């Protein structure tokens, strides 16, 4: 079972050439904890599992679990540094339109999820597992509240990046509303994913259908941001990257 992320089932940064033994052990333990917790929550319900039981199943102490995850909710709704960094970097770049930067992050996450489904022995069962996770997060009050808190954190990251780019304060109305609108694309993608996973589709078809829905919503946001003149600096034309070509991202 892959790591559950609030934006999709996407593993965090994997092993790199510079990763040392200690870092690798920590990454694998983190992965084991979240995978085990996810499996137990899906089987018994979020409120039906104690952190001590997750620790016992992994052969570690409860304190060790909290060393990796500050709360029970973060075991399956983890705000990964990969998402935070990608969002902050993309929005801060003056050579890229904000909507395009967010679409790239979303596309990478969607690609990771649909690739995970395609790699399973039974893609239909894998899709059903994701639907169960979606229902778990929607039906558990504490998970819904934690999800809202994470969204607020990401809005803060986005507002700070946009403010720095425009020479404004993160508390100014323009960066605040722009960040809130841009972060609204995440639930659009999550809901669209649930909708399209209900029907019999291949992972490639799901990816295409969800991408279409997200881009429809993004067009409205882009139209609104057009009045935010400080963000409309003409980008320097650059060739499409491999990631952009692979995921079918818009280029300008």
Secondary structure, DSSP 8 states (H G I E B T S, - for coil): ----BTTBS---S---TT--HHHHHHHHHHHHHHHHHHHHHHHH-STT--HHHHHHHHTS-HHHHHHH-SSSGGGTSB--HHHHHHHHHHHH-TTS-HHHHHHHHHHHHHHHHHHHHHHSS-HHHHHHHHHHHHHHHHH-HHHHHHHHHHHHHHHHHHHHHHHHHHT--TTSHHHHHHHHHHHHHHHHHHHHHHHHHHS---HHHHHHHHHHHHHHHHHHHHHHHTT-GGG----------HHHHHHT----
